[in-house]
Amino acid sequence: MGTEEVPAPAQTLLAKIDKKLPSIILKVLPVLKERQQQHGLRHSDFQRYHGYCTRRLRRLRETLRMPQGDRRHFKKKDVTLIDIDSEKGDSRYLEIPLTLSERAWSYAMALKQDANTEPRKKFHSICRLQKAKDHAEILFNMTTESIRVDARTKLECEAYFAFINATLCFELHNWNSAVENFKKAQSIYNQIAQVLGEHPEAVIYTEKSTELLPSMRFCAYQTGDKLDISELSAEFKSAAIEALIAQRPKMSEITFRNNKITIPNDKLAGLLARIEDLEEQEVKKVEMYEEILVSVRDAIQSVRDAISAEKEQQPSSNIKPSPLLNYLIYLRLRLTNSRTELMIEEKTQPKDCIRLLEMILHNYQEMLIIPGLDTDDEFQTEVDHLNLIFKARRSQYMGQIFMANKKWPEGFALYGRSVEHAEKGAKGKNQPTFS
């Protein structure tokens, strides 16, 4: 018998599986915390947050082209695992069941506030919590089975499902199930915070873990058990958490331009990890770079202070130039240029672009004189090629200004210079840059 042929649709599916698709990342707790604080929960206004969730759902479905029928007819359309794992799948598909759960949960909390005066609303609140739990379970199951969702997102969805389930069990006075789910959520949040280390987001997970403790103590009191807080973090340590810890090793040492640089503390290691995360993101914003640059400047100042203190203690000895300080200065210049490039994309006037390009060229000139890099011939060559590329862009914008003023000879001359710079700069374009 001959070999069986694979049908055409199956071949297409296999080709998509073989193609390396980017991981889907959704930082559930930080995203929810920001939205809740901005839309009512800062003042315990659950109705306002419920309205926001409804509007957010409508916008998501319009953007993803997943309407549930039309104005006359309703036709339910849920997010499926195929939508998430497809080539077009992204974190917005996960936001739909998450926002559905948040909408039901916020409505339940709003009803609970009125339950003291209207007892019937307590039963309605429990029904909405059950609905929130169903949506959270759908989210948890989809992320668990997905091949594109990353390990941290899966853990966060598991913790979120445990929290919603625990809230429902708490209202039903099912104390044993409630405390088990609270323990699970608290344990996962604690361990994610441990993995993040000095990252600013670690505070969000620590605060959420602390918020759960009173409810856990109340459940333990109802069951007559003792709550041992010291054992909570290790109680639900899963293989996924171990994998997450393995993904984020401690940065005690880095290699830059074939030189090993020691990282003195966890705070600086966390900063370098944040920079790595930022550069891996597909969508970057100027505000992200601004936040990182503030931390980099603080790190540079702290290293300079440490060097000054060392000089005061040893006034007679010669202190060698700090490779760590030079590396941080290089990082500041590189991140500033990346931020400036994003700013250029937002400008429409050539004169504004020229001003920003001048800033980039100035930063590259500063890179060339950083101690340690000023003797690296390969680095000098790479920066020279990048200088030429940005000079080409500057000449292009200058040519546009002359053309707009009908100064044709000057405009054509600048366009010619732009092509000349671009051709020279392209010769080194394929070289590895700043590794």
N, C-alpha and C positions, 0 to 999 in steps of 0.2 A: 504493500500500500504506500502511496505517496504521502508526503507531509501535508497536513491539513492547512488550508489557507485561513489566515485571520481575517474576519470580515472588516470592511472599511471603517464602520463606526468604532469597532474595537481598536483598530490601528490608531485612529485619532485619539481615543482615550489613553492608550498606552503612551503615545507621543507626549500627551500633556502630563502624564505621571512622570515620565523620564525627564521632562523639562524642570529644571530647578526653579521653583517658585519661592518668593520671599515669605518668611514666616509672618503670621498675623499676630500682632501685638495689641493688647488692650489692657491698660493699667486700670483695672476695675475700681479699686478703692480710691486712688487719687482723682480719677475722673468724677466719681460720684461725690466725693467730698467737695470738690470745687463747685459742682453744679448745685449741690444742696445749700452751700453757703451763699451762693449768688442768687438763689431763687426761693428764698423764704425760710429755710430751716435754721438760719442764724437766729430767727425770732420764733421758731417752732410754728411757722405758718405752713402747715401741711397742705392746705387747700391751694395755696399759691404754687407750691411745688408740684402738686397734682396737675394743675393747669399747664405748667411748663412741660411736664412729661408728655401730655397730650399733644401739645404743639410740636415738640421734638419728634414724636413718632410720625406725625404728618409730614414733617420736613424730610425725615429719613426715607419714608416710603416714596415721596416724590422724587428725591435725588436718585434712589436706587431703582426707580421705575417698578415698584411693587405695589400698585394700588389694589385695594380690596373692592373691586367692582367699580361702579360709577355712581352718579348721584341718585339714580333710581333703584339700582340693584346692588346688594351686598354679596360679594363672593370672597370668602376667606382665603387668604394667601399667606402661609407661614414661611419663615426662613427654614431652609433645609440644609443638611450636611453637604449636599451637592453645591449649593450656592456658596458656602464657605470655602470648600476645597477647590472650586473652579478657578480658572485663570483670572477672572475678574473679581474674585472674592477679596474682601478687606475687612477691617475691624468694624465698619458700619453695619455689616450684616449681624455681628454679635450684639451691637447696640440695640437692635430691635427687641429681642427677648429680654435684654437687660432693662430697657426703658419700660417695657410692659410690666415687668415685675416691680420696678420702682413706682410706677403709677398706681398699681394695686396696693402696694405697701403704704404709700403716702395717703391714699384714700382711707385705708384701714386705720392709720394713726389719727387722721382727722375725725373719723367716726368715734374712735376711742375717747377723744377729748370731750365729746358730747354724751358719752355713754352714762355719765353720772346722773344727768337729768332725764335722759331718754333711754331706758334700759334696752329697748328693742334694737338700738343701734349697736349694742355689743355683739349680737348675733350677726348683724350685717358686717361688722368689722372682721369677725372670724372668717366669714365667707370670702371677703376680699384678701385676707391673709392666705387662705387656701389657694386662691387664684395666683397670688404673688409667688407662693411656693411652687405651683405648677410651672410657671414661666421660668423661674430660677432653675428648676430641675431640667427643663428643656435646654436651657443654656449650658448647664453643667454636662449633660449627656452629649451635646453636640461638640463641645470643646474637647471632651475626653476622647471621642471617636475621631476627631479631625486629625489629619496628617500635617496640617499647615499651622495650627495654633501652637505657639511656643509654650515652654514648660511653666513659665511664671504666670501666663494668662490662665492656663489650666488650673493652677493652684488657686489663683484669685477667684475663679468661678466656683471652685469647690468650696472655698471659705465663704463666699457670698451665699451659696445654696445652703450651707450649714447654718449661717446666721438667720436667714429667712425661715428655715425649718425650725430652728430653735425658738424664734419669736412666736411662731404659730403654736408650738407645743407649750410654750410658757402661758399663752392666753387660754389654752385648753386645760391647764393645770396638769399636764403630762410631764411631771418634773424630771423623771429619769431621762426621757428622750431629750428634753430641753437642755439639761446640763451636759449631756454627751455631745450634742451639736454645738453648744457654746464652747465647750472645751476644744472641739475640733477646729472651729473658726479661730479661736484665740491662739491655739497652738500654731496654726499656719501663718497667721499675721505676725506672731512673735519671730518665727523662723525666717520669714521674708525680710523683716526688719534687721535680723542678724546678718543675712546675706548682703543687704544693701549697705551695711556699715555706716559710714559718715555721709552717705547720700541724703540730701534734704527730704526725699520721699520716705525715708525710714521713720521719721517722726510721725507721719500720718498713720503708719501701721502700728507703731507703739501706742499712740493715743487711742486707736480703735480697740486694741487689745485691752487697754486699761478700762475703757468704757464698758466692756463686757463683764468685768469682774463683779460688780454689784448684783447683776442678774444671776450670775453663777453662784454667788454666795447664798442668794435667796433660795435658789433651787436646792442647793446642798442642805440648807436649813430645813426645807420642807421634807426632804427625804431622810434627814437624820444623819447624813454622811458628813465627813470632814473634807474640806477643799484644800488640797496641798498644792499651792501655787508653784512651788519649786519644781514639781514633776510635770507640769502642764506642757511645757515646750517639747519634751521628749516623748510624750504619750502618743502623739499622732505623727511621728516622724516617718514619712513615706519615702519610697524610692524616688518619687518626683522631686521632693525637697532635697534629697541627696544629690540628684542630678543638677538641680539649680545651684547648689553650693559648689559643685564641681565646675560648673560653667564660669563662676566668678571667683577665680583664685585670688589670694591676697597679693597685691602688687608690692612686694618687698624690693623688687629690682626690675628695671626696664633696660632695654637696649636701644640706643639711639646712635645712628651713624657708626655702628660697630663698637660703640663704647658702652659699658655697663654703668648704670647710674642707680645708686641706692636711694630708695624712698624711705624717709625717716619715720613717718607716722601714718596712721590710718586715715587721717583727715585728708592728707595730700593724695593718698592712694584712691580715696573716694572721689576726689576731684578729677583725677586722671581717668577713672572709670566713667564719670559723667561725660567727659569730653569724648571718650570712645563711643558711648551710647549716642551722643549727639551726631557724630560723624557717620554713624550707621543708619540714621533715620533718613527715610526717603524725602519727607517734607520738612524743610527747615525754615525757621522764621528769624527775623532780625532780633526779636525779643529774646529768643533762646540763646543767641550768641552774646547779647548784652549781659544776661544773667551769669553766664559762664565766665565772661571776661572780668566781671567784678571779683569773682572768686579767684581767678588767676592772678589779678593784681594784688589781692590780699596775700596770696601764697608767696609771690615775689617779695613783698615787703617783709613777711615773716622770715624768709630765708636770709634776706639782707640783714635783718635785726640779729639773727643767730650768728651770722658772720662777724658783725660788729662786736657782739658780746665776746666772741672767741678772740678777736683781736685785742680787746681790752684785757682779757685774761692772760694772753701771751703776747705782750707788746714787742718783745725782742725777736720772736720767730717770724719767719716768712710764711704767710698763709697763701696756699695755692688757690687759683681761681676755682670757683665752685661749678662743677659740671651740671649740678641740679639747677642752680640759678640761671646758667646759660640756656639750659633746656627750657625752663619756664619762660624766659624772655623770648625764645624762639616760638614757643607755643602762643604767647600773647600776640606776636606779630602775625603768625599764620592765621589764628582765629579772627583777628581784626580784619585781615584781608578777605577772609571768607564772608564775614559780615558785610564788608563794604561791597563785595560782588553782588550780594542780595539787594543791597540798597540801590545799586546801579540798575538792576532789573526793574525797580519801581519808578525810576526817573523817566521823564519823557523829553526833557530839554537837554540838548547836547552839552551846553555849558555846565550843567550840574554833573553830568557823567564825567566830563573832563576833570572837574575838581576832585571827584572821588577816585578817578584813576591816578591822579597825582599822589593821593594818599597811599594807594597801593604800591606805586613805584618807590615812594619814600620808605615804606616799610621793608621792601625787598633790599634797598640799599643798606638799611640798618641790619638786616639779616647777615649781609656779607661781612660785617665787622664784629659779629659776636665772637668772643674768644673761643677758640677750639674749632669753630666753623670757618674762620678766616684763613686757615691753612688747609682746609679740605678742598682739594681741587675739583673733585666730582660735584660737591655741593655748590661750589662757586659757578661751575658750568651750568648746572640745573637752574640756578637763580638767574643767570645771565639770559638763558633761553626764555624763561618766564618774563623777564623784563622786556625782552623784544616783543613778545606776544601782546603785553599790555600797552607797550608803546605803539604797536600797530593799531590797537583799538582807540588809543588817544588820538592818533593822526586821523583816523577815520571820522571821529566826532568833530575834530577841528576842520576837516574838509567839508563836513556837512554845514558848519557855520559859514564858511566862505562861500559855498554854493548858494546858501539861502540869501546871502548879501550880493549875489551875482558877480562874485570875484572868481571867475572861471579859471584863470591860470593858476592862482594860488590853491584853489580847491582841487584841481587835477594833480598838482604837484604833491599835495598832502595825501591824496588817494594812492599815488604811486609810492610814496614813502611808506604808507600803511602796508601795501603789498610786499614791499621789500623787507620790512621788519617781520611780517608774518612768515615769509618764506625762510628767513634765517632762524626764527624761533621754532618753526616746525621741525627743524632738524633734530632738536633734542626733545621733542614732545613725547616720544615713546620711551624715554629713559625713566627709570623708577624715581619718583619725586619724594624727597624728604623722608625716606625710610630709615 
